[in-house]
Amino acid sequence: MNELIHLHPLVFTLQDVVTGCGFLAGIVVTGKAVMEHEDGKWWMYGVCPGAIAGSGDTPNEAFVDFRNRYKEALFDMAEECAGFPAFRDSVRSFFDQTDAQENARWDEALKVLRKNERSISEPFKNLPRKQPGDYEVGIRIDRLEKMTEAALKPSNNIQDSLAKAA
Amino acid sequence: MSASTPLSKVEKMLQACAPGYTIRLANHSRVIHFGGKVYRTFPKHDPVESGHIRKLIRFLGIDASCASKHLPSVIKEEQVQTEPATHGDKPSLATTRKRAAKKR
């Protein structure tokens, strides 16, 4: 493992479709997370949303676990069956609760990374890089079954992605 | 599997260090409320991997010194810092954590 960069600042985008009680929701999130090797495993810790962590034997496994836990959180919120507005508010609140300490770690990790560009190890070396202007952290929650036919189009589809901040 | 801790020990730490917390079981995870914050993704399985516990403590802003007394194998005081290092001459947050890892 790399001596200098052991905390990796990441940016991710995920798209989900969740069925609730009487509604169909489309959620697209662009968030921030850090990844590090602890206790013999890779851990991905959420910055925004902040209340989430995933682990695995490889960085990719940690991302997949993180992604699945995020999806499960959406499912749990949908299962509360309080209607679409309550679901939307829960999801937005989940996203808005940033982890302040993790955010400080993300900022610090980015500073270290920028000073040690040549020390980035695999597999992070090969991840796409995103400059601050390349992404906008946020969450979008649509009620899909209420959208017009014209608004439902294949160009809305977004692949899961993981990038390192630059 | 990485280091893990019985849920009962986590709950004892929460009782001591996060007074007034509540915990409930959802279909996929445990949902923990404390200090106006909600942690929705705490694992259902028991024991719980240390990374999830460390994340919970950081997110909810639980006092690290209190948590480390109850869960010394999971969290060391220096692992949870509220302020990042900002001066190049001083140890960064990353290096502080690296040193903590080396002590383990």
Boltz contact constraints between the chains, C-beta under 6 A:
constraints:
  - contact:
      token1: [A, 7]
      token2: [B, 94]
      max_distance: 6.0
  - contact:
      token1: [A, 38]
      token2: [B, 51]
      max_distance: 6.0
  - contact:
      token1: [A, 39]
      token2: [B, 2]
      max_distance: 6.0
  - contact:
      token1: [A, 39]
      token2: [B, 3]
      max_distance: 6.0
  - contact:
      token1: [A, 39]
      token2: [B, 50]
      max_distance: 6.0
  - contact:
      token1: [A, 40]
      token2: [B, 2]
      max_distance: 6.0
  - contact:
      token1: [A, 41]
      token2: [B, 2]
      max_distance: 6.0
  - contact:
      token1: [A, 43]
      token2: [B, 51]
      max_distance: 6.0
  - contact:
      token1: [A, 45]
      token2: [B, 55]
      max_distance: 6.0
  - contact:
      token1: [A, 50]
      token2: [B, 59]
      max_distance: 6.0
  - contact:
      token1: [A, 51]
      token2: [B, 39]
      max_distance: 6.0
  - contact:
      token1: [A, 51]
      token2: [B, 40]
      max_distance: 6.0
  - contact:
      token1: [A, 51]
      token2: [B, 41]
      max_distance: 6.0
  - contact:
      token1: [A, 51]
      token2: [B, 59]
      max_distance: 6.0
  - contact:
      token1: [A, 52]
      token2: [B, 41]
      max_distance: 6.0
  - contact:
      token1: [A, 53]
      token2: [B, 51]
      max_distance: 6.0
  - contact:
      token1: [A, 53]
      token2: [B, 52]
      max_distance: 6.0
  - contact:
      token1: [A, 53]
      token2: [B, 55]
      max_distance: 6.0
  - contact:
      token1: [A, 55]
      token2: [B, 51]
      max_distance: 6.0
  - contact:
      token1: [A, 69]
      token2: [B, 41]
      max_distance: 6.0
  - contact:
      token1: [A, 72]
      token2: [B, 28]
      max_distance: 6.0
  - contact:
      token1: [A, 73]
      token2: [B, 40]
      max_distance: 6.0
  - contact:
      token1: [A, 73]
      token2: [B, 41]
      max_distance: 6.0
  - contact:
      token1: [A, 75]
      token2: [B, 28]
      max_distance: 6.0
  - contact:
      token1: [A, 76]
      token2: [B, 26]
      max_distance: 6.0
  - contact:
      token1: [A, 76]
      token2: [B, 27]
      max_distance: 6.0
  - contact:
      token1: [A, 76]
      token2: [B, 28]
      max_distance: 6.0
  - contact:
      token1: [A, 79]
      token2: [B, 27]
      max_distance: 6.0
  - contact:
      token1: [A, 94]
      token2: [B, 40]
      max_distance: 6.0
  - contact:
      token1: [A, 97]
      token2: [B, 37]
      max_distance: 6.0
  - contact:
      token1: [A, 99]
      token2: [B, 59]
      max_distance: 6.0
  - contact:
      token1: [A, 101]
      token2: [B, 58]
      max_distance: 6.0
  - contact:
      token1: [A, 104]
      token2: [B, 84]
      max_distance: 6.0
  - contact:
      token1: [A, 105]
      token2: [B, 93]
      max_distance: 6.0
  - contact:
      token1: [A, 108]
      token2: [B, 84]
      max_distance: 6.0
  - contact:
      token1: [A, 108]
      token2: [B, 92]
      max_distance: 6.0
  - contact:
      token1: [A, 108]
      token2: [B, 93]
      max_distance: 6.0
  - contact:
      token1: [A, 112]
      token2: [B, 94]
      max_distance: 6.0
